[in-house]
Each structure stands twice: as structure tokens, then as C-alpha cells.
Amino acid sequence: MIPEDPERTAGRKERLKILHTPYPERESRERVVDFGEIVIGYDAESARREASRCIQCPQPSACVAACPLHNDIPSALWLIAQGDFIGAANVYRQTSIFPEFCGRVCPQERLCEGACAMGKHYDAPSLGKLEMFVADYQRQMFGGYPALDKKRSTGKSVAIVGSGPAGLAVAERLIQRGHAVTVYEAMPFGGGLLMYGIPNFKLAKSLIVEKIEFLQKIGVKFIFNTRIGKDITVDELFHKGFGAVFIGVGANVDAPLKAEGVTLKGIYQSGEYLLRTNPPRELVPNTLRESPNVGKRVAIIGGGDTATDCLRTSIRLGAKEVICYYRRTEAEMPGSRKERAHAVEEGARIEYLVAPTKFIGNGSGRVCEMELQRMELGEPDSSGRRRPLPMKGSEFTVPIDTVVLALGYWPDETIGKTTPELKTHDFGLIDADGNGQTTRQGVFAGGDAVTGPDLVSTAVAAGFRAAEKIDKYLAELNR
């Protein structure tokens, strides 16, 4: 951290009088016609003004503690306020490999901004979009990512399974430590969730391509279209000479819905739906390159951020009526309020306390109607939310052209079932300690493959911890 000085801590009351400068976004009527990013973001002048609102709380700052990566946010904002955008970007890069991404997709209202002391009586500074601004500014000034210091080769090699946030964090840290790094990815390109799960209007895919190309430039080897556990086993990776293996495959198996007619044409799982609609076509598996013909009426079943992503995607695909059906109330809805507000601005609707009971097809086997049942809330269940209970005799039917099931994600059991001595639980989540050590010697894991679906920043933090553990483990080999 940059040491506190009187200049940083003086004038707090005056800073509270500086009005909040919202970051600009594209108008809803303009943004729904394409998949471009909706956030325009700050320019230099507005970024300095917004950052100058930070009152530089006594350390430890609540915003730093609330950030999974513990970014030194006050120091970064102080530098932004002084116009030192490169210095601020470097502060973020000390603790994060993804300030461009986290500034865009992390739910800051639940993390750093939500913890800000100013938020009790004033608008908290837009911390995420300030992070995004300086990270983008630095890359534009440098013509790409800044160079990384690398140690001499150790002669040791590591296989990383999965190229999502956790895997990429491990790859970057270990290549810096002098280890040879090979990343195995089941899809045609890297990025995992960043490339194939998060829509373009939240995160431009060019940013992910740029990051993967940067890692390749500094020596990380990528092997695409290769699924570990199916095409190659973890044991075979060790036979190839790797000293350690990191598993960061995420949790990307769509949770199923048990309902009559769920296999009809026109009913999609959210993972496939987003995969067919958002990434560049040339980076999608051949069998999934055709975009859905959604028709006029689209129903999204679920209530998390993925459901909201599917809502907004459907609008961009040309649907005239897009409705999210959720079995609880808004108070129990797990997704981002800000993202839901964006969806409503763009024309989506949300119906609460309803759940599908069956899907009805036409003569060609495609869904044309959906039966729903109204719900009421009972006592809290294991999640802490009130349990939805069906109301007898409340069934009703609506016409529908396309249905997307966004009910959450489960882990993939393949690696656990094909790797001896690797302990798993809860349908395939990998047992690992806080540093990524699994029950199998030389095998480490982190991110959603261990925790279940979580944030980009928490996956990166897990990757960093695992990289430290792997580095120490490799140092002990052959001693």
C-alpha cells in the first residue's frame, strides 16, 4: 500500500460535497439493436472528479476488505484523482490480472461499493468503472498489456485444466515464476466463462482474445478442443512429464428441470443459449454455431444473473415479448438488481411467484405453450430463502415460442470419476483446501470447480493462492 500522508487524509468533509458523477451508458433504444458493450465509461476529466470523492478511510479500508482480491482501492483512487492513471492501473495489477474484466462484471454493489463508508449517507464512488477506465487507459497507452517480469526457467512444467479466470490466474503467476505452463481447454478458444458465458454487452470478447494472445506471447502454451477426463486423463498428464496439475474447469453443467415436455424443440439450457448467441462464431464448436430462431415470445425460467443475461440476449435476437418467470419474489432473487434494471429498461418483464409445470408442443414437436402455476412463500429452506409452495388450482397457460432454462449450474463429474485418489462431493465439486491442495498428490484445484458458481474475482483469488502452493510444491520436487 502507498503510505498514508496528510494530503490524502485532509479535507474529507469537503470531498463529501463533491457530487457523484455517474458513468455514461448507451441509451436502451440504441443498445438493444446490437451486442456491443453498453457501458461507455469515464473520460479522464470525469474519472478524476469521481475518484476525488474518495475520503481515504483509515486503513484497513472496508472496500479493500470486501474485494476478494483485496485491491488497494484507496491508493488507486488517490492516483486517479491526481491524474496518474498508469500508476493507478499498476496498483490494481499488483493484486489482479483482470482489472479490465473485474471492473466490468464484478457486482461492485455487493462488494467494494457496497462496503464503502460513504454509502451510508452518500453515493459511493463508482469503483468498478474507475478500475475499468485506468486498465483500459493503460493498455491503450502501451499498445497492449504491460510487460511482466519473469524468472529464469526452473525446468519444471505445470498442466492447467481449464482456461477460465482461475486457470488463467494460475498460468500467469506460474509463467512469471519460471515454470513451463500448458493450458488444456475443451472449447475452441480460451477464457472459459469469460468467453462463453458472459454476454458481449457486458464484456467485449476482444478483451479476452487480447488477454489470451498476451499469455501466449509470454510463453503460455494453449491446447484447445481437448477435454481432460475424456480425451486425456490427469494420470496421462503426469505421464507426459508435468510436475503438477491444476484443475480449474468451473461449474458449467446446466441444472435440469423435471417437467413434462422439457425436451421439446425450442427449449434451451442457458449455457447452450448463450454459447449460440454471444461469442464470435469462429470460436464456437461447429455443432453450436447456428443462432436460435427465437420467434416473438421468449420465456426465461430462473432468477440469477444468467437468467438476466438470457433476457437481454433474447431482446437483441429480435423477440417482441421477453418475460422472466421466477418462483419467488424479488426480495429472494439472487441476481444483480442493477442488471435486472438494465433488462427492464431494454423492454423485458419479470413475473414473480410463478413456476412452469409442463411444456406443450405443436405438430412438429416444437414448444408452443407453457403451463405455469402460481406460488406462495412458506418457511425458509436450506438456502435461507422462503420456500415456494404451489397454490392448488392456480395453473394457467401462456403461448410461447422459445424457452430458456436458467436454473443454475452444477460441476462436471468427468475429472473426478477418471482421476484416482481425487475426492469430490456434491455431484462433482473437488475437495481442496484454501490453497488449492486436493486429496491427490500433485493435483491442485480452485475456482468454481471447488466452490460451485461464484464470482470472477473469487476464482482469480483462488488461482493466486493455488499458484503459490504449486510453486512451493515444484520447488520441493527432486530435492
C-alpha positions as CSV (number, residue, x, y, z in Angstrom):
1,M,0.0,0.0,0.0
2,I,1.0,3.6,-0.6
3,P,1.7,5.1,2.9
4,E,-0.9,7.5,4.2
5,D,0.1,11.2,4.2
6,P,-1.7,14.3,5.5
7,E,-2.6,15.4,2.0
8,R,-4.5,12.2,1.3
9,T,-6.4,12.3,4.6
10,A,-7.1,16.0,4.8
11,G,-10.3,17.7,3.5
12,R,-12.6,14.7,4.0
13,K,-15.7,16.9,4.6
14,E,-15.0,18.9,1.5
15,R,-14.8,15.8,-0.6
16,L,-18.2,14.7,0.6
17,K,-19.6,17.8,-1.0
18,I,-18.4,16.7,-4.5
19,L,-21.3,15.5,-6.5
20,H,-21.3,11.9,-7.8
21,T,-20.5,11.6,-11.5
22,P,-22.4,8.7,-13.0
23,Y,-20.6,6.8,-15.7
24,P,-22.3,7.1,-19.1
25,E,-24.1,4.2,-20.8
26,R,-25.6,3.8,-24.2
27,E,-29.3,4.6,-24.4
28,S,-31.5,1.5,-24.1
29,R,-33.1,2.0,-27.5
30,E,-29.7,2.2,-29.1
31,R,-28.0,-0.7,-27.3
32,V,-30.8,-3.4,-27.9
33,V,-30.1,-3.5,-31.6
34,D,-26.6,-5.0,-31.2
35,F,-24.4,-6.9,-28.8
36,G,-21.9,-4.1,-28.2
37,E,-20.9,-3.1,-24.6
38,I,-23.5,-0.9,-23.0
39,V,-21.1,1.0,-20.7
40,I,-19.3,3.9,-22.3
41,G,-17.4,4.7,-19.2
42,Y,-15.5,7.7,-17.8
43,D,-13.1,10.0,-19.6
44,A,-10.1,11.5,-18.0
45,E,-11.8,14.5,-16.5
46,S,-14.8,12.7,-15.1
47,A,-12.7,9.9,-13.8
48,R,-10.5,12.4,-11.8
49,R,-13.6,14.1,-10.5
50,E,-15.3,10.9,-9.4
51,A,-12.1,9.5,-7.8
52,S,-11.6,12.7,-5.8
53,R,-14.7,11.9,-3.9
54,C,-12.9,9.1,-2.0
55,I,-12.4,10.2,1.6
56,Q,-9.4,7.9,2.0
57,C,-10.7,5.9,5.0
58,P,-8.3,4.9,7.8
59,Q,-6.7,1.6,7.0
60,P,-7.8,-1.1,6.8
61,S,-10.5,0.3,4.4
62,A,-13.8,-1.5,4.2
63,C,-13.7,-1.5,0.3
64,V,-10.4,-3.4,0.3
65,A,-11.6,-5.9,2.8
66,A,-14.8,-6.5,0.7
67,C,-12.8,-7.1,-2.5
68,P,-12.0,-10.8,-3.0
69,L,-8.6,-9.7,-4.4
70,H,-8.0,-7.1,-1.8
71,N,-7.2,-4.4,-4.3
72,D,-5.7,-1.3,-2.8
73,I,-8.7,0.8,-3.9
74,P,-8.0,4.0,-1.9
75,S,-4.4,4.2,-3.3
76,A,-5.7,3.7,-6.8
77,L,-8.4,6.3,-6.4
78,W,-5.9,8.8,-5.0
79,L,-3.6,8.3,-8.0
80,I,-6.6,8.7,-10.4
81,A,-7.6,11.9,-8.7
82,Q,-4.0,13.2,-9.3
83,G,-4.2,12.2,-13.0
84,D,-1.7,9.3,-12.6
85,F,-3.8,6.7,-14.5
86,I,-0.9,4.4,-15.3
87,G,0.1,4.4,-11.6
88,A,-3.4,3.5,-10.6
89,A,-3.6,0.7,-13.1
90,N,-0.4,-0.7,-11.7
91,V,-1.9,-0.6,-8.2
92,Y,-4.7,-2.8,-9.5
93,R,-2.3,-5.1,-11.4
94,Q,-0.4,-5.9,-8.2
95,T,-3.4,-7.9,-6.9
96,S,-5.4,-8.7,-10.1
97,I,-4.7,-10.0,-13.6
98,F,-8.1,-8.9,-14.7
99,P,-8.8,-5.2,-13.8
100,E,-10.4,-4.8,-17.3
101,F,-12.7,-7.7,-16.6
102,C,-13.5,-7.3,-12.9
103,G,-14.2,-3.6,-13.4
104,R,-16.9,-4.6,-15.9
105,V,-18.5,-7.7,-14.5
106,C,-18.0,-7.9,-10.7
107,P,-21.1,-7.0,-8.7
108,Q,-19.4,-4.0,-7.0
109,E,-22.7,-3.1,-5.3
110,R,-22.3,-6.3,-3.2
111,L,-18.5,-5.9,-2.8
112,C,-16.3,-2.8,-2.7
113,E,-19.0,-0.2,-3.4
114,G,-21.5,-1.9,-1.1
115,A,-18.9,-1.7,1.8
116,C,-17.9,1.9,1.2
117,A,-18.3,4.1,4.3
118,M,-19.8,6.8,2.1
119,G,-22.6,4.6,1.0
120,K,-24.5,5.1,4.3
121,H,-25.3,8.7,3.5
122,Y,-23.9,9.5,0.1
123,D,-23.5,7.7,-3.3
124,A,-20.4,5.6,-3.1
125,P,-17.8,6.3,-5.9
126,S,-18.2,4.1,-9.0
127,L,-15.2,2.0,-8.0
128,G,-15.6,-0.7,-10.7
129,K,-15.9,1.7,-13.6
130,L,-12.8,3.7,-12.4
131,E,-10.9,0.4,-12.3
132,M,-12.1,-0.3,-15.8
133,F,-11.1,3.1,-17.0
134,V,-7.5,3.0,-15.8
135,A,-6.9,-0.6,-17.0
136,D,-8.2,0.3,-20.5
137,Y,-6.3,3.6,-20.5
138,Q,-3.0,1.7,-19.7
139,R,-3.5,-0.8,-22.5
140,Q,-4.3,1.9,-25.0
141,M,-1.2,3.9,-24.0
142,F,1.1,0.8,-24.0
143,G,-0.5,-0.8,-27.1
144,G,-1.4,-3.8,-25.1
145,Y,-0.7,-5.3,-21.7
146,P,2.4,-4.1,-19.8
147,A,5.4,-6.4,-19.8
148,L,5.8,-8.8,-16.9
149,D,9.0,-9.7,-15.1
150,K,9.8,-13.4,-15.5
151,K,12.3,-15.5,-13.5
152,R,14.8,-17.9,-15.2
153,S,13.4,-21.3,-16.2
154,T,13.1,-23.8,-13.4
155,G,12.9,-26.7,-15.7
156,K,9.5,-27.7,-14.1
157,S,6.2,-27.8,-16.0
158,V,2.6,-27.5,-15.0
159,A,-0.6,-28.5,-16.8
160,I,-3.6,-26.3,-16.2
161,V,-7.0,-27.8,-17.0
162,G,-9.5,-25.1,-18.0
163,S,-8.8,-21.6,-19.1
164,G,-11.4,-19.7,-17.1
165,P,-10.5,-17.0,-14.5
166,A,-8.9,-19.4,-12.1
167,G,-6.8,-21.2,-14.7
168,L,-5.6,-18.1,-16.3
169,A,-4.6,-16.6,-13.0
170,V,-2.5,-19.7,-12.2
171,A,-1.0,-19.6,-15.7
172,E,0.2,-16.0,-15.5
173,R,1.6,-16.4,-12.0
174,L,3.5,-19.6,-12.7
175,I,4.9,-18.4,-16.0
176,Q,6.3,-15.5,-14.1
177,R,8.0,-17.9,-11.7
178,G,9.9,-19.6,-14.5
179,H,7.8,-22.7,-14.9
180,A,6.6,-24.0,-18.2
181,V,2.8,-23.8,-18.4
182,T,0.4,-25.7,-20.7
183,V,-3.3,-24.9,-20.6
184,Y,-5.7,-27.6,-21.8
185,E,-9.1,-26.2,-22.8
186,A,-12.2,-28.2,-24.0
187,M,-13.5,-25.3,-26.2
188,P,-12.0,-23.9,-29.4
189,F,-10.6,-20.9,-27.6
190,G,-9.6,-19.8,-24.1
191,G,-11.4,-17.7,-21.5
192,G,-14.0,-20.2,-20.2
193,L,-16.9,-18.3,-18.6
194,L,-15.4,-15.0,-19.7
195,M,-15.6,-16.0,-23.4
196,Y,-18.6,-18.4,-23.4
197,G,-20.8,-17.4,-20.5
198,I,-20.8,-13.6,-20.1
199,P,-22.5,-11.8,-22.9
200,N,-20.7,-9.3,-25.1
201,F,-22.9,-6.4,-23.9
202,K,-21.2,-6.8,-20.5
203,L,-17.7,-7.9,-21.6
204,A,-16.4,-7.4,-25.1
205,K,-14.8,-10.6,-26.4
206,S,-11.9,-8.7,-28.0
207,L,-10.6,-8.2,-24.4
208,I,-10.4,-11.9,-23.8
209,V,-8.8,-12.6,-27.1
210,E,-6.2,-9.9,-26.3
211,K,-5.5,-11.5,-22.9
212,I,-5.1,-15.0,-24.3
213,E,-2.7,-13.7,-27.0
214,F,-0.7,-11.8,-24.4
215,L,-0.3,-15.0,-22.3
216,Q,0.7,-16.9,-25.5
217,K,3.3,-14.2,-26.2
218,I,4.9,-14.5,-22.8
219,G,5.2,-18.3,-23.1
220,V,1.9,-19.9,-22.0
221,K,1.0,-22.8,-24.4
222,F,-2.7,-23.4,-25.1
223,I,-4.1,-26.7,-26.4
224,F,-7.7,-26.2,-27.4
225,N,-10.5,-28.7,-28.2
226,T,-9.2,-31.2,-25.6
227,R,-11.3,-32.3,-22.7
228,I,-9.4,-33.7,-19.8
229,G,-11.0,-36.8,-18.4
230,K,-12.3,-37.8,-21.8
231,D,-9.6,-37.1,-24.4
232,I,-6.7,-37.3,-21.9
233,T,-6.8,-38.2,-18.2
234,V,-5.0,-36.5,-15.4
235,D,-2.8,-39.6,-15.0
236,E,-1.7,-39.2,-18.6
237,L,-0.8,-35.6,-18.0
238,F,1.7,-36.8,-15.3
239,H,3.0,-39.4,-17.7
240,K,3.7,-36.6,-20.2
241,G,6.1,-35.2,-17.6
242,F,4.1,-32.5,-15.9
243,G,5.2,-31.9,-12.3
244,A,1.8,-30.6,-11.2
245,V,-1.7,-30.3,-12.5
246,F,-4.2,-27.5,-11.7
247,I,-7.9,-28.1,-12.3
248,G,-10.0,-25.0,-13.0
249,V,-12.8,-26.4,-15.1
250,G,-15.5,-24.3,-13.4
251,A,-19.1,-25.5,-12.9
252,N,-20.8,-25.3,-16.2
253,V,-23.3,-28.2,-16.4
254,D,-26.8,-26.7,-16.6
255,A,-29.1,-27.7,-13.8
256,P,-32.0,-29.7,-15.2
257,L,-35.7,-29.1,-14.9
258,K,-38.1,-32.0,-14.3
259,A,-41.2,-31.1,-16.2
260,E,-43.4,-32.7,-18.9
261,G,-42.3,-31.7,-22.4
262,V,-38.9,-30.3,-21.4
263,T,-37.2,-32.0,-24.3
264,L,-39.3,-30.2,-27.0
265,K,-37.6,-28.2,-29.7
266,G,-37.2,-24.6,-28.8
267,I,-36.3,-25.3,-25.2
268,Y,-32.7,-24.4,-24.4
269,Q,-30.4,-24.7,-21.4
270,S,-28.9,-21.3,-20.6
271,G,-25.3,-22.4,-21.3
272,E,-26.1,-23.5,-24.8
273,Y,-28.3,-20.5,-25.4
274,L,-25.5,-18.0,-24.5
275,L,-22.9,-20.1,-26.4
276,R,-25.0,-20.0,-29.5
277,T,-25.6,-16.2,-29.4
278,N,-22.6,-14.3,-27.9
279,P,-19.1,-15.5,-28.8
280,P,-17.6,-15.0,-32.3
281,R,-19.0,-17.8,-34.5
282,E,-15.5,-19.0,-35.4
283,L,-14.7,-19.6,-31.7
284,V,-17.8,-21.8,-31.1
285,P,-17.9,-25.6,-31.7
286,N,-19.2,-26.3,-35.2
287,T,-22.4,-28.0,-33.9
288,L,-23.4,-24.9,-32.0
289,R,-22.8,-22.1,-34.4
290,E,-26.4,-21.6,-35.5
291,S,-28.1,-18.9,-33.6
292,P,-31.6,-19.7,-32.3
293,N,-34.7,-18.5,-34.2
294,V,-36.4,-17.3,-31.0
295,G,-39.7,-16.1,-32.6
296,K,-41.8,-13.4,-31.0
297,R,-42.3,-14.7,-27.4
298,V,-39.4,-15.9,-25.2
299,A,-39.7,-17.2,-21.6
300,I,-36.7,-17.3,-19.3
301,I,-37.1,-19.6,-16.2
302,G,-34.8,-18.6,-13.3
303,G,-33.8,-15.6,-11.3
304,G,-30.0,-15.2,-11.2
305,D,-27.6,-13.2,-13.3
306,T,-27.6,-15.9,-16.0
307,A,-31.4,-15.5,-16.4
308,T,-31.0,-11.8,-16.8
309,D,-28.2,-12.3,-19.4
310,C,-30.6,-14.6,-21.3
311,L,-33.4,-12.0,-21.1
312,R,-31.2,-9.3,-22.5
313,T,-29.8,-11.6,-25.2
314,S,-33.3,-12.6,-26.3
315,I,-34.3,-8.9,-26.8
316,R,-31.2,-8.5,-29.0
317,L,-32.2,-11.5,-31.0
318,G,-35.4,-9.8,-32.0
319,A,-38.1,-11.2,-29.6
320,K,-41.0,-8.9,-29.1
321,E,-42.1,-10.2,-25.7
322,V,-39.4,-11.4,-23.3
323,I,-40.5,-12.5,-19.8
324,C,-38.6,-13.9,-16.9
325,Y,-40.7,-16.3,-14.7
326,Y,-39.4,-16.6,-11.1
327,R,-40.9,-18.8,-8.4
328,R,-40.1,-16.4,-5.5
329,T,-40.4,-12.7,-5.0
330,E,-37.8,-10.0,-6.0
331,A,-36.6,-9.9,-2.4
332,E,-35.3,-13.5,-2.7
333,M,-33.9,-13.1,-6.2
334,P,-30.2,-13.8,-6.2
335,G,-29.0,-11.8,-9.2
336,S,-27.9,-8.2,-9.5
337,R,-30.5,-5.5,-9.1
338,K,-28.5,-3.3,-11.5
339,E,-28.6,-6.0,-14.2
340,R,-32.3,-6.5,-13.7
341,A,-32.9,-2.8,-14.1
342,H,-31.0,-2.8,-17.3
343,A,-33.2,-5.7,-18.6
344,V,-36.4,-3.8,-17.7
345,E,-35.0,-0.7,-19.4
346,E,-34.5,-2.7,-22.5
347,G,-38.1,-4.0,-22.5
348,A,-38.0,-7.2,-20.5
349,R,-40.7,-8.1,-17.9
350,I,-40.4,-10.2,-14.8
351,E,-43.2,-12.3,-13.4
352,Y,-42.8,-13.3,-9.7
353,L,-44.3,-16.3,-7.8
354,V,-44.8,-18.5,-10.8
355,A,-43.2,-21.7,-11.9
356,P,-43.6,-23.9,-15.0
357,T,-45.4,-27.3,-14.7
358,K,-45.3,-28.5,-18.3
359,F,-44.5,-27.5,-21.8
360,I,-46.8,-28.2,-24.7
361,G,-45.7,-28.8,-28.3
362,N,-47.2,-28.3,-31.7
363,G,-47.4,-30.9,-34.5
364,S,-43.7,-30.6,-35.4
365,G,-42.5,-31.2,-31.8
366,R,-41.7,-27.6,-31.0
367,V,-42.8,-25.8,-27.9
368,C,-45.8,-23.6,-28.4
369,E,-47.4,-23.2,-25.0
370,M,-46.2,-23.3,-21.3
371,E,-48.3,-24.2,-18.3
372,L,-47.4,-22.3,-15.2
373,Q,-48.6,-22.5,-11.6
374,R,-48.8,-19.6,-9.1
375,M,-46.7,-19.9,-5.9
376,E,-46.8,-18.7,-2.3
377,L,-43.9,-18.5,0.1
378,G,-43.6,-20.7,3.2
379,E,-40.8,-21.1,5.7
380,P,-37.2,-20.6,4.8
381,D,-35.4,-23.6,3.2
382,S,-31.7,-24.6,3.5
383,S,-30.7,-21.6,1.3
384,G,-32.2,-19.2,3.9
385,R,-34.9,-18.0,1.4
386,R,-38.6,-18.7,1.9
387,R,-39.7,-21.9,0.2
388,P,-42.0,-21.5,-2.8
389,L,-45.2,-23.6,-2.4
390,P,-47.6,-24.4,-5.3
391,M,-51.1,-22.9,-5.0
392,K,-53.7,-25.6,-5.9
393,G,-55.9,-24.8,-8.8
394,S,-53.8,-21.8,-9.9
395,E,-52.5,-23.2,-13.2
396,F,-52.6,-21.1,-16.3
397,T,-51.2,-21.4,-19.9
398,V,-49.3,-18.9,-22.0
399,P,-48.3,-19.1,-25.7
400,I,-44.5,-19.3,-26.2
401,D,-42.0,-19.7,-29.0
402,T,-38.8,-20.2,-27.1
403,V,-38.0,-21.2,-23.5
404,V,-34.6,-20.8,-21.8
405,L,-33.9,-22.7,-18.6
406,A,-31.5,-20.7,-16.4
407,L,-31.7,-22.7,-13.2
408,G,-28.0,-22.6,-12.1
409,Y,-25.0,-24.7,-12.8
410,W,-23.6,-28.0,-11.5
411,P,-20.0,-29.2,-11.6
412,D,-18.8,-31.7,-14.3
413,E,-18.2,-35.1,-12.7
414,T,-15.9,-36.3,-15.5
415,I,-12.5,-35.4,-14.0
416,G,-13.4,-36.7,-10.5
417,K,-14.6,-40.0,-12.0
418,T,-11.4,-40.5,-14.1
419,T,-8.8,-39.4,-11.5
420,P,-7.9,-42.0,-8.8
421,E,-7.5,-40.6,-5.3
422,L,-9.2,-37.3,-6.2
423,K,-12.0,-36.8,-3.7
424,T,-15.2,-35.0,-4.8
425,H,-18.5,-34.1,-3.3
426,D,-21.9,-32.7,-4.2
427,F,-22.2,-34.0,-7.8
428,G,-18.5,-33.5,-8.6
429,L,-17.1,-30.5,-6.7
430,I,-13.5,-31.1,-6.0
431,D,-12.3,-31.3,-2.4
432,A,-9.5,-28.8,-1.9
433,D,-8.1,-26.8,1.0
434,G,-7.8,-23.0,1.0
435,N,-4.6,-23.2,-1.0
436,G,-6.0,-25.5,-3.7
437,Q,-4.4,-28.7,-2.4
438,T,-6.6,-31.7,-3.3
439,T,-6.5,-35.2,-1.9
440,R,-4.3,-36.3,-4.9
441,Q,-0.6,-35.6,-4.6
442,G,0.5,-33.0,-7.3
443,V,-3.1,-32.1,-8.2
444,F,-4.5,-28.7,-7.2
445,A,-7.9,-27.1,-7.9
446,G,-9.6,-23.8,-7.5
447,G,-12.5,-21.6,-8.6
448,D,-16.0,-22.8,-9.4
449,A,-14.8,-26.4,-9.7
450,V,-14.2,-26.2,-5.9
451,T,-16.8,-23.7,-4.6
452,G,-19.6,-24.0,-7.2
453,P,-20.7,-21.0,-9.2
454,D,-19.1,-17.8,-7.8
455,L,-17.5,-14.5,-9.0
456,V,-14.7,-13.9,-11.4
457,S,-12.7,-12.2,-8.7
458,T,-13.1,-15.1,-6.2
459,A,-11.9,-17.5,-8.9
460,V,-8.9,-15.4,-9.6
461,A,-8.1,-15.1,-5.9
462,A,-8.3,-18.9,-5.6
463,G,-6.0,-19.2,-8.6
464,F,-3.4,-16.9,-7.0
465,R,-3.4,-19.0,-3.8
466,A,-3.1,-22.2,-5.7
467,A,-0.2,-20.8,-7.8
468,E,1.7,-20.0,-4.6
469,K,1.2,-23.5,-3.3
470,I,2.1,-25.1,-6.7
471,D,5.3,-23.0,-6.9
472,K,6.4,-24.3,-3.4
473,Y,5.4,-27.9,-4.3
474,L,7.5,-27.8,-7.5
475,A,10.5,-26.4,-5.6
476,E,10.4,-29.5,-3.4
477,L,10.3,-32.0,-6.2
478,N,13.5,-33.9,-6.8
479,R,15.3,-32.3,-3.9
